[in-house]
Amino acid sequence: MRQGGWRFRDGQREAKQRRNRRIIRFFVAVAALAAIAWFSFDTGRRNSENRILTLEDRVADLEIQSNTARDAESQARSALQAVTSEAATWQQRYESEVPQGETAILWQLLTRRLNEGVDPRRLAEVVELVANERRCDAQLTTKRIIVKTHLHGGTDTSAGFADGRLTVLGEGEVARDADNNPVAWYDPTSPVAINFVTIGGETEVVEGYLPINHAVLLGSDEYRFAITEGPRDFALVTAERCDYP
């Protein structure tokens, strides 16, 4: 009977030990899981903190770059405004001080005449006397001249104007008949050369097709000529005298 009781107590002891071992293994497993969870949480927390610190540093860098960019943009805008203002100033000065259009043409003419040695006071006097209304003689003077060719010269090849102070002569190409043979008179459809000779011997030659227009200055007089085709052999020279300037 005693032996049977021992066996019963031994069985209870073993069962209790097995139960205790299961409980211990359970708590060990729970502790292990808790440790793993804590380690994972702690690792994630530290990674998150590091990531946050990195992002904060990046944000700080971006703020610095943004501020630098805003400063550079502000400086660029100021520089652009300064350049634009200066360009507008120079544009205004250019438009107000540099001759334009007809004024530029007159400026070039005056500059050329000064470079040619014309006295500035003489130019000033002429400009001062210029008026829109021209004072010209009411009567035109028309004379005819024979246009010389290499086959024909003779008399009446010149005409005098301005009381003989100015002589006009003409030269041209010979005309041809229906058989293309040369004749004595000039060909009015070909270019001619008109010579304007002053009393001092100075000569101006104007070449071209008729009609030809040309002006000659003689002191305080301006003679404006129109040379047109006349009867065979002849060209008509019409002159108008005007005060100059």
C-alpha positions as CSV (number, residue, x, y, z in Angstrom):
1,M,0.0,0.0,0.0
2,R,2.8,2.3,0.8
3,Q,4.5,1.5,-2.5
4,G,1.4,2.5,-4.4
5,G,1.2,5.8,-2.6
6,W,4.7,6.7,-3.5
7,R,4.0,6.0,-7.1
8,F,1.0,8.3,-6.9
9,R,3.0,11.1,-5.4
10,D,5.8,10.6,-7.9
11,G,3.3,10.9,-10.7
12,Q,1.9,14.1,-9.3
13,R,5.4,15.5,-8.8
14,E,6.4,14.7,-12.4
15,A,3.1,16.2,-13.7
16,K,3.8,19.4,-11.7
17,Q,7.3,19.6,-13.0
18,R,6.1,19.2,-16.6
19,R,3.5,21.9,-16.0
20,N,6.2,24.2,-14.5
21,R,8.5,23.5,-17.4
22,R,5.7,24.4,-19.8
23,I,5.0,27.6,-17.9
24,I,8.7,28.4,-17.9
25,R,9.0,27.7,-21.6
26,F,6.0,29.9,-22.2
27,F,7.4,32.8,-20.3
28,V,10.7,32.4,-21.9
29,A,9.1,32.5,-25.3
30,V,7.0,35.5,-24.3
31,A,10.2,37.2,-23.0
32,A,12.0,36.3,-26.2
33,L,9.2,37.7,-28.4
34,A,9.1,40.8,-26.2
35,A,12.9,41.2,-26.5
36,I,12.6,40.8,-30.3
37,A,9.8,43.2,-30.4
38,W,11.6,45.8,-28.3
39,F,14.8,45.4,-30.3
40,S,12.8,45.9,-33.5
41,F,11.0,48.8,-32.1
42,D,14.2,50.4,-30.8
43,T,15.9,49.8,-34.1
44,G,13.0,51.3,-36.0
45,R,12.9,54.2,-33.5
46,R,16.6,55.0,-33.9
47,N,16.4,54.6,-37.7
48,S,13.4,57.0,-37.7
49,E,15.3,59.5,-35.5
50,N,18.3,59.3,-37.8
51,R,16.0,59.7,-40.9
52,I,14.3,62.7,-39.2
53,L,17.7,64.3,-38.4
54,T,18.8,63.7,-42.0
55,L,15.6,65.2,-43.3
56,E,15.9,68.2,-41.0
57,D,19.5,68.8,-42.2
58,R,18.3,68.5,-45.8
59,V,15.5,71.0,-45.1
60,A,18.0,73.4,-43.5
61,D,20.2,73.1,-46.6
62,L,17.3,73.7,-48.9
63,E,16.3,76.7,-46.9
64,I,19.8,78.1,-47.2
65,Q,19.8,77.4,-50.9
66,S,16.4,79.0,-51.3
67,N,17.5,82.1,-49.4
68,T,20.6,82.3,-51.5
69,A,18.5,81.9,-54.7
70,R,16.1,84.7,-53.5
71,D,19.1,86.9,-52.8
72,A,20.6,86.2,-56.2
73,E,17.2,86.8,-57.9
74,S,16.8,90.1,-56.0
75,Q,20.3,91.2,-57.1
76,A,19.6,90.1,-60.7
77,R,16.4,92.0,-60.7
78,S,18.1,95.1,-59.3
79,A,20.9,94.8,-61.9
80,L,18.3,94.3,-64.7
81,Q,16.4,97.4,-63.6
82,A,19.6,99.4,-63.5
83,V,20.6,98.2,-66.9
84,T,17.1,98.8,-68.3
85,S,17.1,102.3,-66.8
86,E,20.5,103.1,-68.2
87,A,19.5,101.8,-71.7
88,A,16.4,103.9,-71.7
89,T,18.5,107.0,-70.7
90,W,20.9,106.3,-73.5
91,Q,18.1,105.7,-75.9
92,Q,16.5,109.0,-75.0
93,R,19.9,110.8,-75.4
94,Y,20.5,109.1,-78.7
95,E,17.1,110.1,-80.0
96,S,17.5,113.7,-78.8
97,E,21.1,114.2,-79.7
98,V,21.8,112.1,-82.8
99,P,20.2,113.5,-86.0
100,Q,17.5,111.3,-87.5
101,G,15.8,111.3,-90.9
102,E,16.1,114.5,-92.9
103,T,18.1,116.1,-90.0
104,A,20.7,113.3,-90.4
105,I,21.0,114.0,-94.2
106,L,21.5,117.7,-93.5
107,W,24.1,116.9,-90.8
108,Q,26.0,114.7,-93.1
109,L,26.0,117.4,-95.8
110,L,27.2,120.0,-93.4
111,T,29.9,117.7,-92.1
112,R,31.0,116.9,-95.6
113,R,31.2,120.6,-96.5
114,L,33.2,121.4,-93.4
115,N,35.6,118.6,-94.1
116,E,36.0,120.0,-97.6
117,G,37.2,123.3,-96.0
118,V,34.1,125.5,-96.3
119,D,34.2,128.3,-93.7
120,P,31.7,127.4,-90.9
121,R,30.7,131.1,-90.8
122,R,29.8,130.9,-94.5
123,L,27.7,127.8,-93.9
124,A,26.0,129.5,-91.0
125,E,25.1,132.5,-93.1
126,V,23.7,130.4,-95.9
127,V,21.6,128.3,-93.5
128,E,20.3,131.5,-91.8
129,L,19.2,132.9,-95.2
130,V,17.4,129.7,-96.4
131,A,13.6,130.0,-96.6
132,N,10.9,127.6,-97.7
133,E,9.7,130.2,-100.3
134,R,12.1,130.4,-103.3
135,R,12.5,133.8,-105.0
136,C,12.8,133.1,-108.7
137,D,12.5,135.2,-111.9
138,A,9.0,135.0,-113.4
139,Q,10.4,134.7,-116.9
140,L,12.2,131.4,-118.0
141,T,14.9,131.6,-120.6
142,T,15.0,129.0,-123.4
143,K,17.7,128.6,-126.0
144,R,18.6,125.8,-128.4
145,I,21.9,124.3,-129.1
146,I,23.2,121.9,-131.7
147,V,24.3,118.7,-130.0
148,K,27.7,117.9,-131.4
149,T,28.6,114.5,-132.7
150,H,31.9,113.2,-134.2
151,L,30.3,113.8,-137.6
152,H,28.9,117.3,-137.0
153,G,30.0,120.4,-135.1
154,G,29.7,123.8,-136.5
155,T,28.1,126.9,-135.0
156,D,25.3,127.2,-132.5
157,T,26.7,124.3,-130.4
158,S,26.6,126.4,-127.3
159,A,24.3,128.9,-125.5
160,G,25.2,131.6,-122.9
161,F,23.3,132.4,-119.7
162,A,23.8,134.7,-116.8
163,D,25.1,137.5,-119.0
164,G,27.6,135.3,-120.6
165,R,29.0,134.0,-117.3
166,L,27.7,130.4,-118.0
167,T,27.9,128.5,-121.2
168,V,26.0,125.2,-122.0
169,L,27.2,122.8,-124.6
170,G,26.1,119.3,-125.6
171,E,27.6,116.2,-127.2
172,G,25.9,113.0,-128.3
173,E,26.0,109.9,-130.4
174,V,25.2,110.0,-134.1
175,A,21.8,108.9,-135.3
176,R,21.3,106.2,-137.9
177,D,18.9,106.0,-140.8
178,A,16.6,103.1,-141.8
179,D,19.6,101.3,-143.4
180,N,21.6,101.7,-140.2
181,N,23.9,104.2,-141.8
182,P,25.2,107.1,-139.6
183,V,23.8,110.6,-140.2
184,A,25.1,114.0,-139.1
185,W,22.6,114.8,-136.3
186,Y,22.6,113.2,-132.8
187,D,20.4,110.4,-131.6
188,P,18.1,111.8,-128.8
189,T,17.4,108.3,-127.6
190,S,21.0,107.7,-126.7
191,P,22.9,109.2,-123.7
192,V,24.2,112.7,-124.1
193,A,26.8,114.7,-122.2
194,I,25.9,118.3,-121.3
195,N,28.8,120.6,-120.3
196,F,28.2,123.6,-118.0
197,V,31.2,126.0,-118.3
198,T,31.6,129.1,-116.0
199,I,33.4,132.2,-117.0
200,G,36.5,131.1,-115.0
201,G,36.7,127.8,-117.1
202,E,35.3,125.5,-114.4
203,T,33.3,122.8,-116.1
204,E,30.6,120.4,-114.8
205,V,29.6,117.5,-117.1
206,V,26.3,115.8,-116.7
207,E,25.7,112.6,-118.6
208,G,22.4,110.7,-119.2
209,Y,19.3,110.4,-121.2
210,L,17.1,113.4,-122.1
211,P,15.5,115.1,-120.3
212,I,18.3,116.2,-118.0
213,N,17.9,118.5,-115.0
214,H,20.8,120.3,-113.3
215,A,21.5,123.3,-111.1
216,V,24.5,125.6,-111.2
217,L,25.4,128.1,-108.5
218,L,26.9,131.5,-109.4
219,G,27.5,133.7,-106.4
220,S,24.1,134.6,-105.0
221,D,22.3,133.1,-108.0
222,E,21.1,129.6,-108.7
223,Y,20.4,128.6,-112.3
224,R,18.2,125.5,-112.7
225,F,18.4,123.9,-116.1
226,A,16.1,121.5,-118.0
227,I,17.6,120.1,-121.2
228,T,15.1,118.4,-123.5
229,E,14.9,117.1,-127.1
230,G,14.4,119.8,-129.7
231,P,14.1,119.8,-133.5
232,R,16.6,117.6,-135.4
233,D,20.2,118.5,-134.5
234,F,19.0,120.6,-131.6
235,A,18.4,120.3,-127.8
236,L,16.4,122.9,-125.9
237,V,18.0,124.4,-122.8
238,T,15.6,126.1,-120.4
239,A,17.0,128.1,-117.5
240,E,15.3,129.5,-114.4
241,R,17.2,132.0,-112.1
242,C,16.5,132.0,-108.4
243,D,18.1,133.8,-105.4
244,Y,20.5,131.6,-103.5
245,P,20.0,130.5,-100.9
